Amino acid sequence: MKKDIPSKTFYGNIELSISPIDPVAWKLSMLFEAAHASSVRIENIAGKYGYSREHFYVIKKAYDTDGTKGLTNKPTGPKQITCELIQ
């Protein structure tokens, strides 16, 4: 996700702002927008949220598999390996 993307605000009975620094809400709002759109291409919706079309489908699969828990950002970088010294 790109850090320079502004928040999205939705209007209706309430006003709701979604910030890109909240990964679960951000990804879920992208999925809602895609579910609601019938003529807008997925790559255009994903681009508005700072994702590629390919990453959109990774996010959708994670949601389909694990719900909102699947939308949390996973830690990056090498995994720590603990070793015990055998004596």
Contacts in CASP RR format, 6 or more apart in sequence:
PFRMAT RR
TARGET T0000
AUTHOR 0000-0000-0000
METHOD contacts of the structure
MODEL  1
MKKDIPSKTFYGNIELSISPIDPVAWKLSMLFEAAHASSVRIENIAGKYG
YSREHFYVIKKAYDTDGTKGLTNKPTGPKQITCELIQ
1 20 0 8 1.000
1 23 0 8 1.000
1 26 0 8 1.000
1 49 0 8 1.000
1 50 0 8 1.000
1 51 0 8 1.000
2 20 0 8 1.000
2 50 0 8 1.000
3 20 0 8 1.000
5 20 0 8 1.000
5 48 0 8 1.000
5 49 0 8 1.000
5 50 0 8 1.000
6 20 0 8 1.000
7 17 0 8 1.000
7 18 0 8 1.000
7 19 0 8 1.000
7 20 0 8 1.000
8 17 0 8 1.000
8 18 0 8 1.000
8 29 0 8 1.000
9 15 0 8 1.000
9 16 0 8 1.000
9 17 0 8 1.000
9 18 0 8 1.000
10 16 0 8 1.000
10 17 0 8 1.000
10 18 0 8 1.000
10 29 0 8 1.000
18 25 0 8 1.000
18 26 0 8 1.000
18 29 0 8 1.000
19 25 0 8 1.000
19 26 0 8 1.000
20 26 0 8 1.000
20 49 0 8 1.000
23 71 0 8 1.000
23 72 0 8 1.000
23 73 0 8 1.000
24 68 0 8 1.000
24 71 0 8 1.000
24 72 0 8 1.000
26 49 0 8 1.000
27 49 0 8 1.000
27 59 0 8 1.000
27 63 0 8 1.000
27 71 0 8 1.000
28 63 0 8 1.000
28 68 0 8 1.000
28 71 0 8 1.000
29 49 0 8 1.000
30 45 0 8 1.000
30 46 0 8 1.000
30 48 0 8 1.000
30 49 0 8 1.000
30 51 0 8 1.000
30 56 0 8 1.000
30 59 0 8 1.000
31 59 0 8 1.000
31 60 0 8 1.000
31 63 0 8 1.000
33 45 0 8 1.000
33 48 0 8 1.000
34 40 0 8 1.000
34 42 0 8 1.000
34 45 0 8 1.000
34 46 0 8 1.000
34 56 0 8 1.000
34 60 0 8 1.000
37 45 0 8 1.000
42 53 0 8 1.000
42 56 0 8 1.000
42 57 0 8 1.000
43 52 0 8 1.000
43 53 0 8 1.000
43 56 0 8 1.000
45 56 0 8 1.000
46 52 0 8 1.000
46 53 0 8 1.000
46 55 0 8 1.000
46 56 0 8 1.000
51 59 0 8 1.000
59 71 0 8 1.000
62 70 0 8 1.000
62 71 0 8 1.000
63 70 0 8 1.000
63 71 0 8 1.000
END
